[in-house]
Amino acid sequence: MLRGVHILLVCDDAERAELFAQALKYAGALITMCASPDEANAVMERLRANVLVVELRTAHDRARFIAAVRALPSERGGHVPALVLTGSHDDDEALRAAGFQLHLTMPVRAVELCDAVAMLAREPAAWPRL
């Protein structure tokens, strides 16, 4: 389902990050994990992911990270499709306005996560794949 899709997973909870990564790897994705927005920004200077999956505890960290990504030129990942995972349905419009294409409310099942990533991986901005 996700074979050849490189995902940059940005999650500040190590246990959740591992669960998300296992589900995505099982579907065939290649995962690069980062524990903070700053670490993810540094990684984005070295590699190009097809999809971003972001689960950060604070709204400030989420907003700061996606703003930094969207400020990048296209060739450095500025238009990479992004999924955000939060604990609240209330954030949806603000998160989309900030630059995320999709928002899922946790808890999220592995199949829902993989389906959402697969949908984003079909976007033109997700290419080229590895």
Secondary structure as the mmCIF struct_conf table of DSSP 4:
data_model
#
loop_
_struct_conf.conf_type_id
_struct_conf.id
_struct_conf.beg_label_comp_id
_struct_conf.beg_label_asym_id
_struct_conf.beg_label_seq_id
_struct_conf.end_label_comp_id
_struct_conf.end_label_asym_id
_struct_conf.end_label_seq_id
TURN_TY1_P TURN_TY1_P1 ARG A 3 GLY A 4
STRN STRN1 HIS A 6 CYS A 11
BEND BEND1 ASP A 12 ASP A 12
HELX_RH_AL_P HELX_RH_AL_P1 ALA A 14 TYR A 26
TURN_TY1_P TURN_TY1_P2 ALA A 27 GLY A 28
STRN STRN2 LEU A 30 CYS A 34
BEND BEND2 ALA A 35 SER A 36
HELX_RH_AL_P HELX_RH_AL_P2 PRO A 37 MET A 44
TURN_TY1_P TURN_TY1_P3 GLU A 45 ARG A 46
BEND BEND3 ASN A 50 ASN A 50
STRN STRN3 VAL A 51 GLU A 55
BEND BEND4 ARG A 57 THR A 58
HELX_RH_AL_P HELX_RH_AL_P3 ALA A 59 ARG A 70
TURN_TY1_P TURN_TY1_P4 ALA A 71 ALA A 71
BEND BEND5 LEU A 72 LEU A 72
HELX_RH_3T_P HELX_RH_3T_P1 SER A 74 ARG A 76
TURN_TY1_P TURN_TY1_P5 GLY A 77 HIS A 79
STRN STRN4 ALA A 82 THR A 86
BEND BEND6 GLY A 87 GLY A 87
HELX_RH_3T_P HELX_RH_3T_P2 HIS A 89 ASP A 91
HELX_RH_AL_P HELX_RH_AL_P4 ASP A 92 ALA A 98
TURN_TY1_P TURN_TY1_P6 GLY A 99 GLY A 99
BEND BEND7 GLN A 101 GLN A 101
STRN STRN5 LEU A 102 THR A 105
BEND BEND8 MET A 106 PRO A 107
HELX_RH_AL_P HELX_RH_AL_P5 ALA A 110 ALA A 121
TURN_TY1_P TURN_TY1_P7 ARG A 122 ARG A 122
BEND BEND9 GLU A 123 GLU A 123
HELX_RH_3T_P HELX_RH_3T_P3 PRO A 124 ALA A 126
HELX_LH_PP_P HELX_LH_PP_P1 TRP A 127 TRP A 127
BEND BEND10 PRO A 128 PRO A 128
HELX_LH_PP_P HELX_LH_PP_P2 ARG A 129 ARG A 129
#
